[in-house]
Amino acid sequence: MPLPIVDPQRPRTALTRTMTKFARSGPGKFLAQHIAAKTDPWLMRVSHQKVSWGMFAVPSATLHMTGAKTGQPRQAQISYFHDGRNVIAVASNFGGSTHPNWYYNLKAHPECELGGDSFVATEVTEPAEYERLYGLAERLYPGYADYRAATAAVGRHIPVLRLAPRCD
């Protein structure tokens, strides 16, 4: 099943606005970090990629990659959106003080799969393009503005990665 298209420009529904409000609350943040992030890969697997916690506020898919240090297969549930044919992933780590492990894995081994599709990841470093893409991320999920403020307070810059379709 191909990766579902996520358009950050699409108007948000009343349900997604309500779920986003909850996701940005204390209990919502706790649920996302400590329950959804850990159970989403299993939930997606048993539902044949049809059900995830992210479907209520921020779409997500299972990222399959190679471990930076171990070289072993790794997986993580990440939120994403599309920018043309490319997929954009924001390494926010819920606004934490460190980058998520999957960011380091993709930097070391850029070839990956997301939702069953093959990609090559590169970090967006050009400032104007970074701001454009981060703006789209905030449009999709306003909580990214919260994450940016939290990470700026500790001196962390949130990486944005572009996943380009891999041509085999």
Accessible surface in RSA format (square Angstrom, percent):
REM  Atomic radii and reference values for relative SASA: ProtOr
REM  Chains: A
REM  Algorithm: Lee & Richards
REM  Probe-radius: 1.40
REM  Slices: 20
REM RES _ NUM      All-atoms   Total-Side   Main-Chain    Non-polar    All polar
REM                ABS   REL    ABS   REL    ABS   REL    ABS   REL    ABS   REL
RES MET A   1   130.06  67.4  67.36  44.6  62.70 149.3  65.38  55.6  64.68  85.7
RES PRO A   2   101.69  74.1  94.86  86.5   6.83  24.8  97.24  80.3   4.45  27.7
RES LEU A   3     9.44   5.3   1.07   0.8   8.37  21.0   1.28   0.9   8.16  22.0
RES PRO A   4    73.95  53.9  63.60  58.0  10.35  37.6  73.95  61.1   0.00   0.0
RES ILE A   5   131.14  74.6 104.68  78.0  26.46  63.8 104.68  75.4  26.46  71.8
RES VAL A   6    13.09   8.6  10.10   9.1   2.98   7.2  13.09  11.4   0.00   0.0
RES ASP A   7    70.29  49.2  60.13  59.9  10.16  24.0  19.93  46.9  50.37  50.2
RES PRO A   8     6.06   4.4   4.05   3.7   2.01   7.3   4.23   3.5   1.83  11.4
RES GLN A   9    95.48  53.4  87.59  64.0   7.89  18.8  39.27  83.6  56.21  42.6
RES ARG A  10   157.58  66.2 147.08  75.0  10.51  25.0  49.12  67.1 108.46  65.7
RES PRO A  11   108.71  79.2  96.32  87.8  12.40  45.1 102.88  84.9   5.83  36.3
RES ARG A  12    66.79  28.0  48.98  25.0  17.80  42.4  34.14  46.7  32.65  19.8
RES THR A  13    66.70  47.4  59.95  60.8   6.76  16.1  63.80  85.7   2.90   4.4
RES ALA A  14    65.53  60.2  58.55  90.4   6.98  15.9  59.86  84.3   5.66  15.0
RES LEU A  15   113.48  63.2 106.68  76.3   6.80  17.1 110.86  77.9   2.62   7.0
RES THR A  16    35.47  25.2  35.47  36.0   0.00   0.0  35.46  47.6   0.00   0.0
RES ARG A  17   125.91  52.9 120.10  61.2   5.82  13.8  50.39  68.9  75.53  45.8
RES THR A  18    85.73  61.0  80.22  81.3   5.51  13.1  58.30  78.3  27.42  41.5
RES MET A  19    51.30  26.6  50.74  33.6   0.56   1.3  31.57  26.8  19.73  26.1
RES THR A  20     3.83   2.7   3.83   3.9   0.00   0.0   3.83   5.1   0.00   0.0
RES LYS A  21   163.21  79.6 154.69  94.9   8.51  20.3 102.58  92.3  60.63  64.6
RES PHE A  22    85.03  42.5  79.49  49.2   5.54  14.4  84.55  51.3   0.48   1.4
RES ALA A  23    19.31  17.8  16.20  25.0   3.11   7.1  17.19  24.2   2.12   5.6
RES ARG A  24    84.18  35.3  71.75  36.6  12.43  29.6  16.23  22.2  67.95  41.2
RES SER A  25    40.11  33.9  29.50  39.4  10.62  24.5  39.51  84.1   0.61   0.8
RES GLY A  26    51.79  63.9   0.00   N/A  51.79  63.9  34.95  95.9  16.84  37.7
RES PRO A  27    93.30  68.0  82.44  75.2  10.85  39.5  90.26  74.5   3.04  18.9
RES GLY A  28     1.90   2.3   0.00   N/A   1.90   2.3   0.21   0.6   1.69   3.8
RES LYS A  29    85.48  41.7  83.89  51.5   1.59   3.8  37.83  34.1  47.64  50.8
RES PHE A  30   117.81  58.9 114.13  70.7   3.69   9.6 117.15  71.0   0.66   1.9
RES LEU A  31    46.87  26.1  46.87  33.5   0.00   0.0  46.87  32.9   0.00   0.0
RES ALA A  32    27.57  25.4  25.27  39.0   2.31   5.2  26.76  37.7   0.81   2.1
RES GLN A  33    65.55  36.7  59.70  43.6   5.85  13.9   2.95   6.3  62.60  47.5
RES HIS A  34    89.58  49.0  77.83  54.1  11.76  30.1  47.64  49.1  41.95  48.8
RES ILE A  35    69.71  39.7  68.15  50.8   1.56   3.8  69.71  50.2   0.00   0.0
RES ALA A  36    10.56   9.7  10.56  16.3   0.00   0.0  10.56  14.9   0.00   0.0
RES ALA A  37    37.31  34.3  20.83  32.1  16.48  37.5  26.17  36.9  11.14  29.5
RES LYS A  38   144.91  70.7 117.42  72.0  27.49  65.5  96.40  86.8  48.51  51.7
RES THR A  39    52.77  37.5  51.59  52.3   1.18   2.8  52.75  70.9   0.02   0.0
RES ASP A  40     5.58   3.9   5.58   5.6   0.00   0.0   0.00   0.0   5.58   5.6
RES PRO A  41    17.05  12.4  14.14  12.9   2.91  10.6  14.14  11.7   2.91  18.1
RES TRP A  42   135.70  54.5 134.72  65.2   0.98   2.3 113.92  60.7  21.78  35.3
RES LEU A  43    40.66  22.6  40.66  29.1   0.00   0.0  40.66  28.6   0.00   0.0
RES MET A  44    14.69   7.6  14.69   9.7   0.00   0.0  13.05  11.1   1.64   2.2
RES ARG A  45   137.72  57.8 128.80  65.7   8.91  21.2  69.26  94.7  68.45  41.5
RES VAL A  46    77.54  51.0  51.32  46.5  26.22  63.2  58.20  50.6  19.34  52.5
RES SER A  47    22.59  19.1  10.58  14.1  12.01  27.7  19.49  41.5   3.10   4.3
RES HIS A  48   136.67  74.7 129.62  90.1   7.05  18.0  87.93  90.6  48.74  56.7
RES GLN A  49    65.13  36.4  57.92  42.3   7.21  17.2  26.97  57.4  38.16  28.9
RES LYS A  50   138.11  67.4 112.64  69.1  25.47  60.6  90.51  81.5  47.60  50.7
RES VAL A  51    58.78  38.7  58.48  52.9   0.30   0.7  58.78  51.1   0.00   0.0
RES SER A  52     5.93   5.0   4.55   6.1   1.38   3.2   0.46   1.0   5.47   7.7
RES TRP A  53    91.55  36.7  83.45  40.4   8.10  19.0  82.65  44.1   8.90  14.4
RES GLY A  54    12.46  15.4   0.00   N/A  12.46  15.4  11.70  32.1   0.76   1.7
RES MET A  55   105.53  54.6  74.05  49.0  31.48  74.9  80.79  68.7  24.74  32.8
RES PHE A  56    84.88  42.5  83.43  51.7   1.45   3.8  84.70  51.4   0.18   0.5
RES ALA A  57    17.43  16.0   9.53  14.7   7.89  18.0  10.61  14.9   6.81  18.1
RES VAL A  58    22.88  15.1  20.87  18.9   2.00   4.8  20.87  18.1   2.00   5.4
RES PRO A  59    39.45  28.7  37.59  34.3   1.86   6.8  39.45  32.6   0.00   0.0
RES SER A  60    17.69  14.9   7.75  10.3   9.94  22.9   7.75  16.5   9.94  13.9
RES ALA A  61     2.11   1.9   2.11   3.3   0.00   0.0   2.11   3.0   0.00   0.0
RES THR A  62     9.90   7.0   9.73   9.9   0.17   0.4   8.40  11.3   1.50   2.3
RES LEU A  63     0.00   0.0   0.00   0.0   0.00   0.0   0.00   0.0   0.00   0.0
RES HIS A  64    80.74  44.1  78.83  54.8   1.91   4.9  45.76  47.2  34.98  40.7
RES MET A  65    12.65   6.6   2.71   1.8   9.95  23.7   8.14   6.9   4.52   6.0
RES THR A  66    44.65  31.8  44.65  45.3   0.00   0.0  13.36  17.9  31.29  47.3
RES GLY A  67     3.10   3.8   0.00   N/A   3.10   3.8   3.10   8.5   0.00   0.0
RES ALA A  68    38.31  35.2  16.30  25.1  22.01  50.1  16.30  22.9  22.01  58.3
RES LYS A  69   203.59  99.3 163.06 100.0  40.53  96.5 112.45 101.2  91.14  97.1
RES THR A  70    76.29  54.3  48.38  49.0  27.91  66.5  56.51  75.9  19.78  29.9
RES GLY A  71    41.88  51.6   0.00   N/A  41.88  51.6  20.17  55.4  21.71  48.6
RES GLN A  72    97.23  54.4  97.15  71.0   0.08   0.2  22.68  48.3  74.55  56.5
RES PRO A  73   111.21  81.1  97.20  88.6  14.01  50.9 100.39  82.9  10.82  67.2
RES ARG A  74   102.21  42.9  94.40  48.1   7.81  18.6  34.76  47.5  67.44  40.9
RES GLN A  75    84.76  47.4  58.20  42.5  26.56  63.2  21.66  46.1  63.10  47.9
RES ALA A  76    24.28  22.3  18.97  29.3   5.31  12.1  24.28  34.2   0.00   0.0
RES GLN A  77    27.18  15.2   3.72   2.7  23.46  55.9   3.76   8.0  23.42  17.8
RES ILE A  78     7.92   4.5   2.66   2.0   5.26  12.7   7.92   5.7   0.00   0.0
RES SER A  79    25.94  21.9  18.53  24.7   7.41  17.1   9.11  19.4  16.84  23.6
RES TYR A  80     5.84   2.7   3.21   1.8   2.63   6.8   2.40   1.8   3.43   4.2
RES PHE A  81     3.34   1.7   3.34   2.1   0.00   0.0   3.34   2.0   0.00   0.0
RES HIS A  82    20.20  11.0  14.45  10.0   5.75  14.7   8.13   8.4  12.08  14.1
RES ASP A  83    29.17  20.4  22.63  22.5   6.54  15.5   3.13   7.4  26.04  26.0
RES GLY A  84    69.65  85.9   0.00   N/A  69.65  85.9  46.00 126.2  23.65  53.0
RES ARG A  85   175.91  73.9 157.63  80.4  18.28  43.5  85.37 116.7  90.54  54.9
RES ASN A  86    34.09  23.5  34.09  32.9   0.00   0.0   0.00   0.0  34.09  33.0
RES VAL A  87     0.25   0.2   0.25   0.2   0.00   0.0   0.25   0.2   0.00   0.0
RES ILE A  88     0.27   0.2   0.00   0.0   0.27   0.6   0.00   0.0   0.27   0.7
RES ALA A  89     0.13   0.1   0.00   0.0   0.13   0.3   0.13   0.2   0.00   0.0
RES VAL A  90     8.80   5.8   1.35   1.2   7.45  18.0   1.35   1.2   7.45  20.2
RES ALA A  91     0.01   0.0   0.00   0.0   0.01   0.0   0.01   0.0   0.00   0.0
RES SER A  92     9.61   8.1   9.23  12.3   0.38   0.9   0.00   0.0   9.61  13.5
RES ASN A  93    48.72  33.6  38.61  37.3  10.11  24.3   4.69  11.3  44.03  42.6
RES PHE A  94    77.38  38.7  58.07  36.0  19.32  50.3  58.08  35.2  19.30  55.2
RES GLY A  95    11.21  13.8   0.00   N/A  11.21  13.8   1.21   3.3  10.00  22.4
RES GLY A  96    25.13  31.0   0.00   N/A  25.13  31.0  25.13  69.0   0.00   0.0
RES SER A  97    78.05  66.0  55.57  74.2  22.47  51.8  27.15  57.8  50.90  71.3
RES THR A  98    84.85  60.3  81.37  82.5   3.48   8.3  64.63  86.8  20.22  30.6
RES HIS A  99    39.55  21.6  33.92  23.6   5.63  14.4   9.47   9.8  30.09  35.0
RES PRO A 100    12.30   9.0   8.44   7.7   3.86  14.0  12.30  10.2   0.00   0.0
RES ASN A 101   119.74  82.6 113.72 109.9   6.01  14.5  25.86  62.2  93.88  90.7
RES TRP A 102    24.66   9.9  22.28  10.8   2.38   5.6  12.82   6.8  11.84  19.2
RES TYR A 103    20.30   9.5  20.30  11.5   0.00   0.0   4.97   3.7  15.33  18.9
RES TYR A 104   104.02  48.6 101.63  57.8   2.39   6.2  78.50  59.0  25.52  31.5
RES ASN A 105    15.05  10.4  15.05  14.5   0.00   0.0   0.00   0.0  15.05  14.5
RES LEU A 106     1.78   1.0   0.00   0.0   1.78   4.5   0.04   0.0   1.74   4.7
RES LYS A 107   107.60  52.5  80.16  49.2  27.43  65.3  48.57  43.7  59.03  62.9
RES ALA A 108    53.00  48.7  20.62  31.8  32.38  73.7  31.45  44.3  21.55  57.1
RES HIS A 109    66.09  36.1  63.34  44.0   2.75   7.0  44.88  46.2  21.21  24.7
RES PRO A 110    51.63  37.6  51.63  47.1   0.00   0.0  51.63  42.6   0.00   0.0
RES GLU A 111   102.52  58.9  95.39  72.2   7.12  17.0  27.27  52.7  75.25  61.4
RES CYS A 112     5.16   3.9   0.00   0.0   5.16  12.1   5.16  13.1   0.00   0.0
RES GLU A 113    69.95  40.2  69.81  52.8   0.14   0.3  10.12  19.6  59.84  48.9
RES LEU A 114     0.00   0.0   0.00   0.0   0.00   0.0   0.00   0.0   0.00   0.0
RES GLY A 115    11.78  14.5   0.00   N/A  11.78  14.5   9.01  24.7   2.77   6.2
RES GLY A 116    57.70  71.2   0.00   N/A  57.70  71.2  27.88  76.5  29.81  66.8
RES ASP A 117    47.19  33.1  43.76  43.6   3.43   8.1  14.83  34.9  32.36  32.3
RES SER A 118    28.70  24.3  19.28  25.7   9.42  21.7   6.14  13.1  22.56  31.6
RES PHE A 119     7.98   4.0   7.98   4.9   0.00   0.0   7.98   4.8   0.00   0.0
RES VAL A 120    51.10  33.6  50.34  45.6   0.76   1.8  50.34  43.7   0.76   2.1
RES ALA A 121     5.53   5.1   0.12   0.2   5.41  12.3   0.12   0.2   5.41  14.3
RES THR A 122    79.80  56.8  73.62  74.6   6.18  14.7  66.47  89.3  13.33  20.2
RES GLU A 123    43.96  25.2  24.73  18.7  19.23  45.8   2.98   5.8  40.98  33.5
RES VAL A 124    12.11   8.0   4.56   4.1   7.55  18.2   8.72   7.6   3.39   9.2
RES THR A 125   108.93  77.5  84.80  86.0  24.13  57.5  58.36  78.4  50.58  76.5
RES GLU A 126    94.71  54.4  88.83  67.2   5.88  14.0  63.62 123.1  31.09  25.4
RES PRO A 127    99.18  72.3  93.45  85.2   5.73  20.8  99.18  81.9   0.00   0.0
RES ALA A 128    70.64  65.0  56.09  86.6  14.55  33.1  64.19  90.4   6.45  17.1
RES GLU A 129    42.07  24.2  39.63  30.0   2.44   5.8  19.88  38.5  22.19  18.1
RES TYR A 130    11.98   5.6  11.98   6.8   0.00   0.0   9.59   7.2   2.39   3.0
RES GLU A 131    89.90  51.6  83.25  63.0   6.65  15.8  47.42  91.7  42.48  34.7
RES ARG A 132   107.05  44.9  93.22  47.5  13.84  32.9  72.15  98.6  34.90  21.2
RES LEU A 133     0.07   0.0   0.00   0.0   0.07   0.2   0.06   0.0   0.01   0.0
RES TYR A 134     0.00   0.0   0.00   0.0   0.00   0.0   0.00   0.0   0.00   0.0
RES GLY A 135    32.28  39.8   0.00   N/A  32.28  39.8  25.28  69.4   7.01  15.7
RES LEU A 136    20.99  11.7  20.04  14.3   0.95   2.4  20.26  14.2   0.73   2.0
RES ALA A 137     0.00   0.0   0.00   0.0   0.00   0.0   0.00   0.0   0.00   0.0
RES GLU A 138    46.08  26.5  41.65  31.5   4.44  10.6  11.45  22.1  34.64  28.3
RES ARG A 139   118.17  49.6 105.21  53.6  12.96  30.9  37.82  51.7  80.35  48.7
RES LEU A 140    21.43  11.9  18.39  13.2   3.04   7.6  19.52  13.7   1.91   5.1
RES TYR A 141     8.93   4.2   8.93   5.1   0.00   0.0   5.19   3.9   3.74   4.6
RES PRO A 142    36.67  26.7  35.31  32.2   1.36   4.9  36.59  30.2   0.08   0.5
RES GLY A 143     0.29   0.4   0.00   N/A   0.29   0.4   0.29   0.8   0.00   0.0
RES TYR A 144     8.41   3.9   8.41   4.8   0.00   0.0   2.45   1.8   5.96   7.3
RES ALA A 145    44.80  41.2  38.36  59.2   6.43  14.6  39.47  55.6   5.32  14.1
RES ASP A 146    45.86  32.1  36.71  36.5   9.16  21.7  18.92  44.5  26.95  26.9
RES TYR A 147    22.68  10.6  22.68  12.9   0.00   0.0  12.41   9.3  10.27  12.7
RES ARG A 148    71.64  30.1  71.60  36.5   0.03   0.1  45.37  62.0  26.27  15.9
RES ALA A 149    67.32  61.9  51.91  80.1  15.41  35.1  60.39  85.0   6.93  18.3
RES ALA A 150    48.09  44.2  34.36  53.0  13.73  31.2  43.69  61.5   4.39  11.6
RES THR A 151     1.12   0.8   1.12   1.1   0.00   0.0   0.00   0.0   1.12   1.7
RES ALA A 152    69.27  63.7  45.73  70.6  23.54  53.6  51.26  72.2  18.02  47.7
RES ALA A 153    89.13  82.0  45.10  69.6  44.03 100.2  57.84  81.5  31.29  82.9
RES VAL A 154    92.36  60.8  55.75  50.5  36.62  88.2  65.17  56.6  27.19  73.7
RES GLY A 155    71.83  88.6   0.00   N/A  71.83  88.6  36.04  98.9  35.80  80.2
RES ARG A 156    23.34   9.8  12.18   6.2  11.16  26.6  18.32  25.0   5.02   3.0
RES HIS A 157   117.06  64.0 105.64  73.4  11.41  29.2  76.47  78.8  40.58  47.2
RES ILE A 158     2.83   1.6   0.39   0.3   2.45   5.9   0.39   0.3   2.45   6.6
RES PRO A 159     2.80   2.0   2.26   2.1   0.54   2.0   2.80   2.3   0.00   0.0
RES VAL A 160     0.18   0.1   0.06   0.1   0.12   0.3   0.06   0.0   0.12   0.3
RES LEU A 161     1.29   0.7   1.29   0.9   0.00   0.0   1.29   0.9   0.00   0.0
RES ARG A 162    49.29  20.7  49.15  25.1   0.13   0.3  18.26  25.0  31.03  18.8
RES LEU A 163     0.00   0.0   0.00   0.0   0.00   0.0   0.00   0.0   0.00   0.0
RES ALA A 164    37.82  34.8  37.82  58.4   0.00   0.0  37.82  53.3   0.00   0.0
RES PRO A 165    42.13  30.7  29.14  26.6  12.99  47.2  29.14  24.1  12.99  80.7
RES ARG A 166    65.98  27.7  46.95  23.9  19.03  45.3  16.81  23.0  49.17  29.8
RES CYS A 167   118.35  89.5  84.14  93.8  34.21  80.4  41.41 104.9  76.93  83.0
RES ASP A 168   156.32 109.5  77.75  77.4  78.58 185.8  72.46 170.5  83.87  83.6
END  Absolute sums over single chains surface
CHAIN  1 A     9022.2       7288.4       1733.8       5609.9       3412.4
END  Absolute sums over all chains
TOTAL          9022.2       7288.4       1733.8       5609.9       3412.4
